[in-house]
Amino acid sequence: MTAKLFTPVELGGVTLPNRIVVSPMCQYAAVDGSAQPWHQVHYGMLSMSGAGLLCFEATHVEREGRITQGCLGLYSDENEAALKPIVEWIRGWMPGVKLGIQLGHAGRKASAQRPWKGGGPLTQGDAPDLPWTTFSASALAYDPAAKWHVPVPLDAVGLERVKRAFLSSVERSLRLGFDVIELHGAHGYGLHQFLSPLSNHRTDQYGGTMEKRRRFPLEVFEAARKLVPADKALGIRLSATDWVEGGLTIEDTIETAKQLKALGCDFVDVSSGGNSPAQKITVGPGYHVPFAARVRKEAGIKTWAVGVITEPEQAERIVASGEADCTAHARAFLLDPRWGWNAARALGVDTPPLPLPAARATTILPFKPQPVVQRAAE
């Protein structure tokens, strides 16, 4: 039997062995942006999941751009040094897995509590040095009723600082050896705040019309594209719609995707929402898939579909029908760290490789696994 989900796909200069992506998932376990032992365990485990691409969580380009105190960063030498052994461990044990990283800036949604502490804005009661100053397109709080911080609008100097921070993190990502880089332009974070009329009330060249609101995100992407070589892949996550009247629409996003493609974008990871507490989202299995399908068809660019894609047969239908080129999964992998491997079994195809210490499980199961992987150093 064959399954489209387990066929290779090219993203720029990178060939994924299959079309399953471990979606970026914040772990809120870093210290001043630096990865901790939790990250070694978490990403080491997910490297053996059977997914063709393992994408590291939202990794922030400057300290002030972190969502929470526990968010990963790539803004310092210490951050880079902390990620290096994790990447090297995965390369040693699972050399066939491609690695991605999502780079972002939280903008006005920075300086927040971890989700299990409520996820609201940090206050001075949390610590003497909290909250920290946040920055955005305009001086508009995410949720005034919940007393979210009013951000400082980025002036010319601030815009250049944030752009350079993105580029510095791109350079660090390349030094670390990541295959795929995804800029975060969704979920109400910094670049999304420029795109959306709900959060961008500027009257200069970076606000007003949709074309002007695109300008800063496109400038950041274009500058990053110049740094990322042809044998890597560079894409972006976009919120297809704000789910609020007067906010971003799917038509806006399709046009943004067209302009990104012209700048050399290799893929769009299509999500939605996150920029307003007034959003009204109907959540259900594959609820972003129609957006990914329209972006793929109308912008002529490769897309990832994400959002409550939990069953192997569901993922297979999405890629086999041409609605998206890849399916990205988050909670499914938290619940089942071998989701991709078990998906191959469910679809009746050869399973992805496992390292030797784990491969013994295949000897008692009624299917033919692919050859196991031996650690490169052995």
Contacts in CASP RR format, 6 or more apart in sequence:
PFRMAT RR
TARGET T0000
AUTHOR 0000-0000-0000
METHOD contacts of the structure
MODEL  1
MTAKLFTPVELGGVTLPNRIVVSPMCQYAAVDGSAQPWHQVHYGMLSMSG
AGLLCFEATHVEREGRITQGCLGLYSDENEAALKPIVEWIRGWMPGVKLG
IQLGHAGRKASAQRPWKGGGPLTQGDAPDLPWTTFSASALAYDPAAKWHV
PVPLDAVGLERVKRAFLSSVERSLRLGFDVIELHGAHGYGLHQFLSPLSN
HRTDQYGGTMEKRRRFPLEVFEAARKLVPADKALGIRLSATDWVEGGLTI
EDTIETAKQLKALGCDFVDVSSGGNSPAQKITVGPGYHVPFAARVRKEAG
IKTWAVGVITEPEQAERIVASGEADCTAHARAFLLDPRWGWNAARALGVD
TPPLPLPAARATTILPFKPQPVVQRAAE
1 347 0 8 1.000
1 348 0 8 1.000
1 349 0 8 1.000
2 349 0 8 1.000
3 316 0 8 1.000
3 320 0 8 1.000
3 344 0 8 1.000
3 347 0 8 1.000
3 348 0 8 1.000
3 349 0 8 1.000
4 19 0 8 1.000
4 316 0 8 1.000
4 319 0 8 1.000
4 320 0 8 1.000
5 18 0 8 1.000
5 19 0 8 1.000
5 20 0 8 1.000
5 312 0 8 1.000
5 315 0 8 1.000
5 316 0 8 1.000
5 319 0 8 1.000
5 320 0 8 1.000
5 327 0 8 1.000
5 343 0 8 1.000
5 347 0 8 1.000
6 18 0 8 1.000
6 19 0 8 1.000
6 344 0 8 1.000
6 347 0 8 1.000
6 349 0 8 1.000
6 350 0 8 1.000
7 18 0 8 1.000
7 19 0 8 1.000
8 15 0 8 1.000
8 16 0 8 1.000
8 17 0 8 1.000
8 18 0 8 1.000
9 15 0 8 1.000
9 16 0 8 1.000
9 18 0 8 1.000
9 19 0 8 1.000
9 302 0 8 1.000
9 325 0 8 1.000
9 326 0 8 1.000
10 16 0 8 1.000
11 180 0 8 1.000
11 233 0 8 1.000
11 266 0 8 1.000
11 267 0 8 1.000
11 302 0 8 1.000
12 230 0 8 1.000
12 232 0 8 1.000
12 233 0 8 1.000
12 234 0 8 1.000
12 266 0 8 1.000
12 267 0 8 1.000
13 230 0 8 1.000
13 231 0 8 1.000
13 232 0 8 1.000
13 233 0 8 1.000
13 266 0 8 1.000
14 98 0 8 1.000
14 179 0 8 1.000
14 180 0 8 1.000
14 231 0 8 1.000
14 232 0 8 1.000
14 233 0 8 1.000
16 52 0 8 1.000
16 53 0 8 1.000
16 98 0 8 1.000
16 326 0 8 1.000
17 52 0 8 1.000
17 96 0 8 1.000
17 97 0 8 1.000
17 98 0 8 1.000
17 352 0 8 1.000
18 50 0 8 1.000
18 51 0 8 1.000
18 52 0 8 1.000
18 352 0 8 1.000
19 52 0 8 1.000
19 315 0 8 1.000
19 319 0 8 1.000
19 325 0 8 1.000
19 326 0 8 1.000
19 327 0 8 1.000
20 50 0 8 1.000
20 51 0 8 1.000
20 52 0 8 1.000
20 53 0 8 1.000
20 315 0 8 1.000
20 326 0 8 1.000
20 327 0 8 1.000
20 329 0 8 1.000
20 339 0 8 1.000
20 340 0 8 1.000
20 343 0 8 1.000
21 51 0 8 1.000
21 52 0 8 1.000
21 53 0 8 1.000
21 55 0 8 1.000
21 304 0 8 1.000
21 326 0 8 1.000
21 327 0 8 1.000
21 328 0 8 1.000
21 329 0 8 1.000
22 46 0 8 1.000
22 49 0 8 1.000
22 51 0 8 1.000
22 53 0 8 1.000
22 54 0 8 1.000
22 55 0 8 1.000
22 328 0 8 1.000
22 329 0 8 1.000
22 330 0 8 1.000
22 333 0 8 1.000
23 55 0 8 1.000
23 269 0 8 1.000
23 306 0 8 1.000
23 328 0 8 1.000
23 329 0 8 1.000
23 330 0 8 1.000
23 333 0 8 1.000
24 55 0 8 1.000
24 56 0 8 1.000
24 57 0 8 1.000
24 58 0 8 1.000
24 102 0 8 1.000
24 182 0 8 1.000
24 184 0 8 1.000
24 237 0 8 1.000
24 330 0 8 1.000
25 57 0 8 1.000
25 330 0 8 1.000
25 333 0 8 1.000
25 334 0 8 1.000
26 57 0 8 1.000
26 58 0 8 1.000
26 67 0 8 1.000
26 68 0 8 1.000
26 71 0 8 1.000
26 72 0 8 1.000
27 38 0 8 1.000
27 39 0 8 1.000
27 42 0 8 1.000
27 57 0 8 1.000
27 72 0 8 1.000
28 68 0 8 1.000
28 70 0 8 1.000
28 71 0 8 1.000
28 114 0 8 1.000
28 115 0 8 1.000
28 116 0 8 1.000
29 36 0 8 1.000
29 38 0 8 1.000
29 39 0 8 1.000
29 70 0 8 1.000
30 36 0 8 1.000
30 39 0 8 1.000
30 70 0 8 1.000
30 71 0 8 1.000
30 72 0 8 1.000
30 73 0 8 1.000
31 70 0 8 1.000
32 63 0 8 1.000
32 76 0 8 1.000
32 78 0 8 1.000
32 79 0 8 1.000
33 60 0 8 1.000
33 63 0 8 1.000
33 66 0 8 1.000
33 70 0 8 1.000
33 71 0 8 1.000
33 72 0 8 1.000
33 73 0 8 1.000
33 75 0 8 1.000
33 76 0 8 1.000
33 79 0 8 1.000
33 82 0 8 1.000
34 72 0 8 1.000
34 73 0 8 1.000
34 76 0 8 1.000
34 78 0 8 1.000
34 79 0 8 1.000
34 81 0 8 1.000
34 82 0 8 1.000
35 72 0 8 1.000
35 79 0 8 1.000
35 82 0 8 1.000
35 83 0 8 1.000
35 86 0 8 1.000
36 82 0 8 1.000
39 72 0 8 1.000
39 82 0 8 1.000
39 83 0 8 1.000
39 86 0 8 1.000
40 85 0 8 1.000
40 86 0 8 1.000
40 89 0 8 1.000
43 54 0 8 1.000
43 56 0 8 1.000
43 86 0 8 1.000
43 90 0 8 1.000
44 86 0 8 1.000
44 89 0 8 1.000
44 90 0 8 1.000
44 93 0 8 1.000
44 94 0 8 1.000
45 337 0 8 1.000
46 54 0 8 1.000
46 333 0 8 1.000
46 337 0 8 1.000
47 54 0 8 1.000
47 90 0 8 1.000
47 93 0 8 1.000
47 94 0 8 1.000
47 97 0 8 1.000
48 93 0 8 1.000
48 94 0 8 1.000
48 337 0 8 1.000
48 338 0 8 1.000
48 341 0 8 1.000
48 354 0 8 1.000
48 355 0 8 1.000
48 358 0 8 1.000
49 333 0 8 1.000
49 337 0 8 1.000
49 338 0 8 1.000
49 339 0 8 1.000
49 340 0 8 1.000
49 341 0 8 1.000
50 97 0 8 1.000
50 338 0 8 1.000
50 339 0 8 1.000
50 340 0 8 1.000
50 341 0 8 1.000
50 343 0 8 1.000
50 344 0 8 1.000
50 351 0 8 1.000
50 352 0 8 1.000
51 97 0 8 1.000
51 329 0 8 1.000
51 333 0 8 1.000
51 339 0 8 1.000
51 340 0 8 1.000
52 97 0 8 1.000
52 98 0 8 1.000
52 352 0 8 1.000
53 97 0 8 1.000
53 98 0 8 1.000
53 99 0 8 1.000
53 100 0 8 1.000
53 179 0 8 1.000
53 180 0 8 1.000
53 326 0 8 1.000
54 90 0 8 1.000
54 97 0 8 1.000
54 98 0 8 1.000
54 99 0 8 1.000
54 100 0 8 1.000
55 99 0 8 1.000
55 100 0 8 1.000
55 101 0 8 1.000
55 102 0 8 1.000
55 180 0 8 1.000
55 182 0 8 1.000
55 328 0 8 1.000
56 72 0 8 1.000
56 83 0 8 1.000
56 99 0 8 1.000
56 100 0 8 1.000
56 101 0 8 1.000
56 102 0 8 1.000
56 178 0 8 1.000
57 71 0 8 1.000
57 72 0 8 1.000
57 102 0 8 1.000
58 67 0 8 1.000
58 71 0 8 1.000
58 72 0 8 1.000
58 102 0 8 1.000
58 104 0 8 1.000
58 184 0 8 1.000
58 189 0 8 1.000
59 72 0 8 1.000
59 73 0 8 1.000
59 74 0 8 1.000
59 101 0 8 1.000
59 102 0 8 1.000
59 103 0 8 1.000
59 104 0 8 1.000
59 169 0 8 1.000
60 66 0 8 1.000
60 67 0 8 1.000
60 71 0 8 1.000
60 72 0 8 1.000
60 73 0 8 1.000
60 74 0 8 1.000
60 75 0 8 1.000
60 103 0 8 1.000
60 104 0 8 1.000
60 105 0 8 1.000
60 106 0 8 1.000
61 73 0 8 1.000
61 74 0 8 1.000
61 75 0 8 1.000
61 103 0 8 1.000
61 104 0 8 1.000
61 105 0 8 1.000
61 162 0 8 1.000
61 165 0 8 1.000
61 166 0 8 1.000
61 168 0 8 1.000
61 169 0 8 1.000
62 75 0 8 1.000
62 105 0 8 1.000
62 161 0 8 1.000
62 162 0 8 1.000
62 165 0 8 1.000
63 75 0 8 1.000
63 132 0 8 1.000
64 110 0 8 1.000
64 111 0 8 1.000
64 132 0 8 1.000
64 133 0 8 1.000
64 134 0 8 1.000
64 135 0 8 1.000
65 104 0 8 1.000
65 105 0 8 1.000
65 106 0 8 1.000
65 107 0 8 1.000
65 110 0 8 1.000
65 134 0 8 1.000
65 135 0 8 1.000
66 73 0 8 1.000
66 106 0 8 1.000
66 110 0 8 1.000
67 106 0 8 1.000
67 109 0 8 1.000
67 110 0 8 1.000
67 112 0 8 1.000
67 189 0 8 1.000
68 112 0 8 1.000
68 113 0 8 1.000
68 114 0 8 1.000
68 119 0 8 1.000
69 114 0 8 1.000
69 122 0 8 1.000
69 130 0 8 1.000
70 114 0 8 1.000
71 106 0 8 1.000
72 79 0 8 1.000
73 79 0 8 1.000
73 169 0 8 1.000
74 80 0 8 1.000
74 83 0 8 1.000
74 101 0 8 1.000
74 103 0 8 1.000
74 169 0 8 1.000
74 172 0 8 1.000
74 173 0 8 1.000
75 165 0 8 1.000
75 168 0 8 1.000
75 169 0 8 1.000
79 172 0 8 1.000
80 172 0 8 1.000
80 175 0 8 1.000
80 176 0 8 1.000
83 176 0 8 1.000
84 176 0 8 1.000
87 99 0 8 1.000
87 176 0 8 1.000
87 177 0 8 1.000
87 178 0 8 1.000
90 97 0 8 1.000
90 99 0 8 1.000
91 376 0 8 1.000
92 375 0 8 1.000
92 376 0 8 1.000
92 377 0 8 1.000
93 355 0 8 1.000
93 373 0 8 1.000
93 375 0 8 1.000
93 376 0 8 1.000
94 353 0 8 1.000
94 355 0 8 1.000
94 373 0 8 1.000
95 373 0 8 1.000
95 376 0 8 1.000
96 353 0 8 1.000
96 373 0 8 1.000
98 179 0 8 1.000
98 180 0 8 1.000
99 177 0 8 1.000
99 178 0 8 1.000
99 179 0 8 1.000
99 180 0 8 1.000
100 178 0 8 1.000
100 179 0 8 1.000
100 180 0 8 1.000
100 181 0 8 1.000
100 182 0 8 1.000
101 173 0 8 1.000
101 176 0 8 1.000
101 178 0 8 1.000
101 180 0 8 1.000
101 181 0 8 1.000
101 182 0 8 1.000
102 182 0 8 1.000
102 183 0 8 1.000
102 184 0 8 1.000
102 237 0 8 1.000
103 166 0 8 1.000
103 169 0 8 1.000
103 170 0 8 1.000
103 173 0 8 1.000
103 181 0 8 1.000
103 182 0 8 1.000
103 183 0 8 1.000
103 184 0 8 1.000
104 166 0 8 1.000
104 169 0 8 1.000
104 183 0 8 1.000
104 184 0 8 1.000
104 185 0 8 1.000
104 189 0 8 1.000
104 190 0 8 1.000
104 191 0 8 1.000
105 162 0 8 1.000
105 165 0 8 1.000
105 166 0 8 1.000
105 184 0 8 1.000
105 189 0 8 1.000
105 190 0 8 1.000
105 191 0 8 1.000
106 112 0 8 1.000
106 134 0 8 1.000
106 189 0 8 1.000
106 190 0 8 1.000
107 134 0 8 1.000
107 135 0 8 1.000
107 136 0 8 1.000
107 151 0 8 1.000
107 189 0 8 1.000
107 190 0 8 1.000
107 193 0 8 1.000
108 134 0 8 1.000
108 135 0 8 1.000
108 136 0 8 1.000
108 140 0 8 1.000
108 141 0 8 1.000
108 142 0 8 1.000
108 148 0 8 1.000
108 149 0 8 1.000
108 151 0 8 1.000
108 190 0 8 1.000
108 193 0 8 1.000
108 199 0 8 1.000
109 134 0 8 1.000
109 142 0 8 1.000
109 148 0 8 1.000
109 188 0 8 1.000
109 189 0 8 1.000
109 190 0 8 1.000
110 132 0 8 1.000
110 134 0 8 1.000
110 135 0 8 1.000
111 121 0 8 1.000
111 122 0 8 1.000
111 130 0 8 1.000
111 131 0 8 1.000
111 132 0 8 1.000
111 133 0 8 1.000
111 134 0 8 1.000
111 149 0 8 1.000
112 119 0 8 1.000
112 120 0 8 1.000
112 121 0 8 1.000
112 122 0 8 1.000
113 119 0 8 1.000
113 120 0 8 1.000
113 121 0 8 1.000
113 122 0 8 1.000
113 126 0 8 1.000
120 146 0 8 1.000
120 148 0 8 1.000
121 131 0 8 1.000
121 146 0 8 1.000
121 147 0 8 1.000
121 148 0 8 1.000
121 149 0 8 1.000
122 130 0 8 1.000
122 131 0 8 1.000
122 132 0 8 1.000
123 130 0 8 1.000
123 131 0 8 1.000
124 130 0 8 1.000
124 131 0 8 1.000
131 149 0 8 1.000
133 149 0 8 1.000
133 152 0 8 1.000
134 149 0 8 1.000
134 151 0 8 1.000
134 152 0 8 1.000
135 151 0 8 1.000
135 152 0 8 1.000
135 153 0 8 1.000
135 154 0 8 1.000
135 158 0 8 1.000
135 162 0 8 1.000
136 151 0 8 1.000
136 152 0 8 1.000
136 153 0 8 1.000
136 154 0 8 1.000
136 190 0 8 1.000
136 193 0 8 1.000
136 199 0 8 1.000
137 153 0 8 1.000
137 154 0 8 1.000
137 190 0 8 1.000
137 193 0 8 1.000
137 194 0 8 1.000
137 199 0 8 1.000
137 200 0 8 1.000
137 201 0 8 1.000
137 202 0 8 1.000
137 206 0 8 1.000
137 207 0 8 1.000
137 213 0 8 1.000
137 216 0 8 1.000
138 151 0 8 1.000
138 153 0 8 1.000
138 193 0 8 1.000
138 199 0 8 1.000
138 200 0 8 1.000
138 201 0 8 1.000
138 202 0 8 1.000
139 150 0 8 1.000
139 151 0 8 1.000
139 152 0 8 1.000
139 153 0 8 1.000
140 150 0 8 1.000
140 151 0 8 1.000
140 199 0 8 1.000
140 201 0 8 1.000
141 147 0 8 1.000
141 148 0 8 1.000
141 149 0 8 1.000
141 150 0 8 1.000
141 151 0 8 1.000
142 148 0 8 1.000
142 188 0 8 1.000
142 199 0 8 1.000
142 275 0 8 1.000
142 276 0 8 1.000
142 277 0 8 1.000
143 277 0 8 1.000
145 277 0 8 1.000
146 277 0 8 1.000
153 202 0 8 1.000
154 162 0 8 1.000
159 206 0 8 1.000
159 216 0 8 1.000
162 220 0 8 1.000
163 216 0 8 1.000
163 219 0 8 1.000
163 220 0 8 1.000
163 223 0 8 1.000
166 183 0 8 1.000
166 220 0 8 1.000
166 223 0 8 1.000
166 224 0 8 1.000
167 223 0 8 1.000
167 224 0 8 1.000
167 227 0 8 1.000
170 181 0 8 1.000
170 224 0 8 1.000
170 227 0 8 1.000
170 228 0 8 1.000
171 227 0 8 1.000
173 181 0 8 1.000
174 181 0 8 1.000
174 227 0 8 1.000
174 228 0 8 1.000
174 229 0 8 1.000
174 232 0 8 1.000
178 232 0 8 1.000
179 232 0 8 1.000
179 233 0 8 1.000
180 232 0 8 1.000
180 233 0 8 1.000
180 234 0 8 1.000
180 235 0 8 1.000
181 224 0 8 1.000
181 228 0 8 1.000
181 232 0 8 1.000
181 233 0 8 1.000
181 234 0 8 1.000
181 235 0 8 1.000
182 234 0 8 1.000
182 235 0 8 1.000
182 236 0 8 1.000
182 237 0 8 1.000
182 269 0 8 1.000
183 191 0 8 1.000
183 217 0 8 1.000
183 220 0 8 1.000
183 221 0 8 1.000
183 224 0 8 1.000
183 234 0 8 1.000
183 235 0 8 1.000
183 236 0 8 1.000
183 237 0 8 1.000
184 190 0 8 1.000
184 191 0 8 1.000
184 236 0 8 1.000
184 237 0 8 1.000
185 191 0 8 1.000
185 192 0 8 1.000
185 195 0 8 1.000
185 217 0 8 1.000
185 236 0 8 1.000
185 237 0 8 1.000
185 238 0 8 1.000
185 239 0 8 1.000
186 192 0 8 1.000
186 237 0 8 1.000
186 238 0 8 1.000
186 239 0 8 1.000
186 269 0 8 1.000
186 271 0 8 1.000
186 272 0 8 1.000
186 273 0 8 1.000
186 274 0 8 1.000
187 237 0 8 1.000
187 239 0 8 1.000
187 271 0 8 1.000
187 273 0 8 1.000
187 274 0 8 1.000
187 275 0 8 1.000
188 196 0 8 1.000
188 199 0 8 1.000
188 239 0 8 1.000
188 273 0 8 1.000
188 274 0 8 1.000
188 275 0 8 1.000
191 216 0 8 1.000
191 217 0 8 1.000
191 220 0 8 1.000
192 199 0 8 1.000
192 238 0 8 1.000
192 239 0 8 1.000
192 274 0 8 1.000
192 275 0 8 1.000
193 199 0 8 1.000
193 200 0 8 1.000
193 275 0 8 1.000
194 200 0 8 1.000
194 206 0 8 1.000
194 207 0 8 1.000
194 213 0 8 1.000
194 214 0 8 1.000
194 215 0 8 1.000
194 216 0 8 1.000
194 217 0 8 1.000
195 213 0 8 1.000
195 214 0 8 1.000
195 217 0 8 1.000
195 238 0 8 1.000
195 248 0 8 1.000
195 252 0 8 1.000
195 256 0 8 1.000
196 213 0 8 1.000
196 242 0 8 1.000
196 247 0 8 1.000
196 248 0 8 1.000
196 275 0 8 1.000
197 208 0 8 1.000
197 210 0 8 1.000
197 213 0 8 1.000
197 246 0 8 1.000
197 247 0 8 1.000
197 248 0 8 1.000
198 242 0 8 1.000
198 244 0 8 1.000
198 246 0 8 1.000
198 247 0 8 1.000
198 248 0 8 1.000
198 275 0 8 1.000
198 276 0 8 1.000
199 275 0 8 1.000
199 276 0 8 1.000
200 206 0 8 1.000
200 207 0 8 1.000
200 208 0 8 1.000
200 213 0 8 1.000
201 207 0 8 1.000
201 208 0 8 1.000
202 208 0 8 1.000
202 212 0 8 1.000
202 213 0 8 1.000
205 212 0 8 1.000
205 215 0 8 1.000
206 212 0 8 1.000
206 213 0 8 1.000
206 215 0 8 1.000
206 216 0 8 1.000
207 213 0 8 1.000
207 215 0 8 1.000
210 252 0 8 1.000
210 255 0 8 1.000
214 256 0 8 1.000
214 259 0 8 1.000
217 256 0 8 1.000
218 259 0 8 1.000
218 260 0 8 1.000
218 263 0 8 1.000
221 234 0 8 1.000
221 235 0 8 1.000
221 236 0 8 1.000
221 260 0 8 1.000
221 263 0 8 1.000
221 265 0 8 1.000
222 263 0 8 1.000
224 234 0 8 1.000
225 234 0 8 1.000
225 263 0 8 1.000
225 264 0 8 1.000
225 265 0 8 1.000
228 234 0 8 1.000
233 266 0 8 1.000
233 267 0 8 1.000
234 264 0 8 1.000
234 265 0 8 1.000
234 266 0 8 1.000
235 260 0 8 1.000
235 265 0 8 1.000
235 266 0 8 1.000
235 267 0 8 1.000
235 268 0 8 1.000
235 269 0 8 1.000
236 260 0 8 1.000
236 265 0 8 1.000
236 268 0 8 1.000
236 269 0 8 1.000
237 268 0 8 1.000
237 269 0 8 1.000
237 270 0 8 1.000
237 271 0 8 1.000
238 253 0 8 1.000
238 256 0 8 1.000
238 257 0 8 1.000
238 268 0 8 1.000
238 269 0 8 1.000
238 270 0 8 1.000
238 271 0 8 1.000
238 295 0 8 1.000
239 248 0 8 1.000
239 253 0 8 1.000
239 271 0 8 1.000
239 272 0 8 1.000
239 273 0 8 1.000
239 274 0 8 1.000
239 275 0 8 1.000
240 248 0 8 1.000
240 250 0 8 1.000
240 253 0 8 1.000
240 270 0 8 1.000
240 271 0 8 1.000
240 272 0 8 1.000
240 288 0 8 1.000
240 291 0 8 1.000
240 292 0 8 1.000
240 294 0 8 1.000
240 295 0 8 1.000
241 247 0 8 1.000
241 248 0 8 1.000
241 249 0 8 1.000
241 250 0 8 1.000
241 253 0 8 1.000
241 272 0 8 1.000
241 273 0 8 1.000
241 291 0 8 1.000
242 248 0 8 1.000
242 272 0 8 1.000
242 273 0 8 1.000
242 274 0 8 1.000
242 275 0 8 1.000
242 276 0 8 1.000
242 279 0 8 1.000
243 272 0 8 1.000
243 273 0 8 1.000
243 276 0 8 1.000
243 279 0 8 1.000
243 280 0 8 1.000
243 281 0 8 1.000
244 275 0 8 1.000
244 276 0 8 1.000
244 278 0 8 1.000
244 279 0 8 1.000
244 280 0 8 1.000
247 276 0 8 1.000
248 275 0 8 1.000
250 291 0 8 1.000
250 294 0 8 1.000
250 295 0 8 1.000
253 270 0 8 1.000
253 291 0 8 1.000
253 295 0 8 1.000
254 294 0 8 1.000
254 295 0 8 1.000
254 298 0 8 1.000
254 299 0 8 1.000
255 299 0 8 1.000
257 265 0 8 1.000
257 268 0 8 1.000
257 295 0 8 1.000
257 299 0 8 1.000
257 300 0 8 1.000
257 301 0 8 1.000
258 298 0 8 1.000
258 299 0 8 1.000
258 300 0 8 1.000
258 301 0 8 1.000
260 268 0 8 1.000
260 301 0 8 1.000
261 299 0 8 1.000
261 300 0 8 1.000
261 301 0 8 1.000
265 301 0 8 1.000
266 302 0 8 1.000
267 301 0 8 1.000
267 302 0 8 1.000
267 303 0 8 1.000
267 304 0 8 1.000
267 325 0 8 1.000
267 326 0 8 1.000
268 292 0 8 1.000
268 295 0 8 1.000
268 299 0 8 1.000
268 301 0 8 1.000
268 302 0 8 1.000
268 303 0 8 1.000
268 304 0 8 1.000
269 303 0 8 1.000
269 304 0 8 1.000
269 306 0 8 1.000
269 328 0 8 1.000
270 288 0 8 1.000
270 291 0 8 1.000
270 292 0 8 1.000
270 295 0 8 1.000
270 303 0 8 1.000
270 304 0 8 1.000
270 305 0 8 1.000
270 306 0 8 1.000
270 324 0 8 1.000
271 288 0 8 1.000
271 306 0 8 1.000
271 307 0 8 1.000
272 281 0 8 1.000
272 288 0 8 1.000
272 291 0 8 1.000
273 279 0 8 1.000
273 281 0 8 1.000
281 287 0 8 1.000
283 308 0 8 1.000
284 308 0 8 1.000
285 308 0 8 1.000
285 309 0 8 1.000
285 310 0 8 1.000
285 314 0 8 1.000
286 305 0 8 1.000
286 307 0 8 1.000
286 308 0 8 1.000
286 309 0 8 1.000
286 314 0 8 1.000
286 318 0 8 1.000
287 307 0 8 1.000
287 308 0 8 1.000
288 305 0 8 1.000
288 306 0 8 1.000
288 307 0 8 1.000
289 305 0 8 1.000
289 309 0 8 1.000
289 318 0 8 1.000
289 323 0 8 1.000
289 324 0 8 1.000
290 323 0 8 1.000
292 303 0 8 1.000
292 304 0 8 1.000
292 305 0 8 1.000
292 306 0 8 1.000
292 323 0 8 1.000
292 324 0 8 1.000
293 303 0 8 1.000
293 305 0 8 1.000
293 322 0 8 1.000
293 323 0 8 1.000
293 324 0 8 1.000
295 301 0 8 1.000
295 303 0 8 1.000
296 302 0 8 1.000
296 303 0 8 1.000
296 322 0 8 1.000
296 323 0 8 1.000
296 324 0 8 1.000
296 325 0 8 1.000
302 325 0 8 1.000
302 326 0 8 1.000
303 324 0 8 1.000
303 325 0 8 1.000
303 326 0 8 1.000
304 324 0 8 1.000
304 325 0 8 1.000
304 326 0 8 1.000
304 327 0 8 1.000
304 328 0 8 1.000
305 318 0 8 1.000
305 323 0 8 1.000
305 324 0 8 1.000
305 326 0 8 1.000
305 327 0 8 1.000
305 328 0 8 1.000
306 327 0 8 1.000
306 328 0 8 1.000
306 329 0 8 1.000
306 330 0 8 1.000
307 328 0 8 1.000
307 330 0 8 1.000
309 315 0 8 1.000
309 318 0 8 1.000
309 327 0 8 1.000
309 328 0 8 1.000
309 329 0 8 1.000
309 332 0 8 1.000
310 329 0 8 1.000
310 331 0 8 1.000
310 332 0 8 1.000
312 340 0 8 1.000
312 342 0 8 1.000
312 343 0 8 1.000
312 346 0 8 1.000
312 347 0 8 1.000
313 346 0 8 1.000
313 347 0 8 1.000
315 327 0 8 1.000
315 329 0 8 1.000
315 343 0 8 1.000
316 347 0 8 1.000
318 324 0 8 1.000
318 327 0 8 1.000
319 325 0 8 1.000
319 326 0 8 1.000
319 327 0 8 1.000
329 339 0 8 1.000
332 339 0 8 1.000
333 339 0 8 1.000
336 342 0 8 1.000
340 352 0 8 1.000
341 351 0 8 1.000
341 352 0 8 1.000
341 354 0 8 1.000
344 350 0 8 1.000
344 351 0 8 1.000
344 352 0 8 1.000
345 351 0 8 1.000
345 365 0 8 1.000
345 367 0 8 1.000
348 367 0 8 1.000
350 367 0 8 1.000
350 368 0 8 1.000
350 369 0 8 1.000
350 370 0 8 1.000
351 362 0 8 1.000
351 367 0 8 1.000
351 369 0 8 1.000
351 370 0 8 1.000
352 370 0 8 1.000
353 359 0 8 1.000
353 369 0 8 1.000
353 370 0 8 1.000
353 371 0 8 1.000
353 372 0 8 1.000
353 373 0 8 1.000
354 361 0 8 1.000
354 362 0 8 1.000
354 369 0 8 1.000
354 372 0 8 1.000
354 373 0 8 1.000
355 372 0 8 1.000
355 373 0 8 1.000
355 374 0 8 1.000
355 375 0 8 1.000
356 372 0 8 1.000
356 373 0 8 1.000
356 374 0 8 1.000
356 375 0 8 1.000
359 369 0 8 1.000
359 372 0 8 1.000
359 373 0 8 1.000
362 369 0 8 1.000
362 372 0 8 1.000
END
